[in-house]
């Protein structure tokens, strides 16, 4: 198999092998804060449609370390846990922020929220595209790019037009709990593969609204078996993070650039779907029936521009910082 440009590390430019063990230690407080910020976006990605924490990891040059840490947490437990701790704390904060704030803002000014996240994802896309810059474009690689592009768009269309509504999570049979383990596994994949949305996946299964609405003390008292649903999803999520991250680690060691053609396609597809998913389609439908909310539209356009500019400037900053560090690494 021809893969001459597959194994360059984005951090060092040195060849990677399956035995490659990156340095997981944070150099200073700034890097710890960067890990926490990455976690924040990972947490937000579970709630906000189209947001990808993995894309942020690529911008921060932490993606390979993140994949390695998840995949090798049992092998190098202490080192991986120390690296993942700020990210996990940030992810919990991001999830809570998304659950209590983003969801509420989506009810008040949905297009403004979508515009902000859409601008950020478009501004961040060049960081993902950098991974295949100058790479040979063979037929298999182009095919992987097109498949990656189609997957999030297909999921978005399916969740928007083919959804049967929210599925109930009461009165479940034993096999339903196995399904929730599978759902947790798939959601874990969305956290390590740029361009896939946890929200879109949960909507595709028909459980997003049901699960989000179940997070309430009164609901727990009336339906205590929901806790088993959470346990099954967390179990599947944990298994998915470890096993799929390990698989990606092996794939990147053998055919990194080829794999990133698919990832770039997924990321570009997610940029499209952030402006077309079930949530934003409801906004468009409401505007068509009741007239455009001018304030929401204008605010969305402004926040789109702000998000795009901030994200792209950060990408340029990280590029420059990376170039300045290369002589030291060499």
Helices and strands as residue ranges (DSSP letters): H 29-47, H 53-59, H 63-71, H 77-97, I 98-102, H 103-108, H 110-129, G 130-132, H 139-161, H 174-192, H 198-205, H 208-214, H 217-222, H 226-273, H 278-290, H 294-329
